[in-house]
Amino acid sequence: MTSSPTPRYDRIVSLVLLVLIGLAVVFLIDINPNNFRARLGADLPLITLSWVLVASLVVITITGADLFIRSHPQMQTRALPTLNLGVVQLELAPAFWILPAFAIVAPFAFFRLFSPLLETTAAIIALAATGGLLLAALLGQHYALDRRPSVQHSARLILQTVALLMAFSMFSATYYARLRFLYSGALIGLTGALLAYALLQWAAPRGGLLVLAGMVGIALAEATWALNYWAASFLLGGALLLVIFYVAIGLVQNHLEGTLSRRVLWEYGLLGGGLLAAVVLAAFR
């Protein structure tokens, strides 16, 4: 069985370095007390220049990720969304944008919370995390398309680990902000749905992936509503949401692969219950 072609490490490493340089500039701007700030509404969070620059880095990254993955031979057999511009039609691979995009947003959102305490160290850790997550996401998606089952399994396990780390970072950062449920629920629900879709696309091919991913997001949004009445630390809140995300994803993946059974339900029920109990006990210590 033939293997996948070797990834273009020169292009991938160049993209990662470009993102890290841009993110380093963002952190320098972020510590400036005169950083541009705009408030879109009385109860909305501030929009700073830093987030505008992070959004620009995300656009650059997903463009590169799209080009990298569409050059893979296995993508020729996949039906991709087509953007009709009249003169030309462009095939896009939006499902492969999600993890590379969150590889930038998640470390920045999470580690900037520690900037007042760790100062420069927080920025250095964030840069290292971004580089590692982005590299793992790009290479993981490449090898997840490999024809060899063993390579596929290892790559998809790495992608799941990366997605769980990103989910914890995003859930914790959002919970830290203590926004109104209308905003926090929407942010956490959308984050969960996008990350769920990025993982579920590797399960056995079936329709309705968007609906299933949306259901995971709705479950997380409802959990966020309940958590808003709980005065726990943002790390414990993020951990609790992560447990819910992990159990929901595991059950849906088993459903798509046709391996969902009573034994699997018991396993995830016991594991999820044990993890939830551990988080709650830690909160009351």
Salt bridges, closest charged atoms under 4 A:
ASP10 OD2 - ARG8 NH2 2.96
ASP30 OD1 - ARG112 NH2 2.81
ASP43 OD2 - ARG180 NH1 2.30
ASP66 OD1 - ARG70 NE 2.51
ASP146 OD1 - ARG148 NE 3.05
GLU267 OE2 - ARG263 NH1 2.38
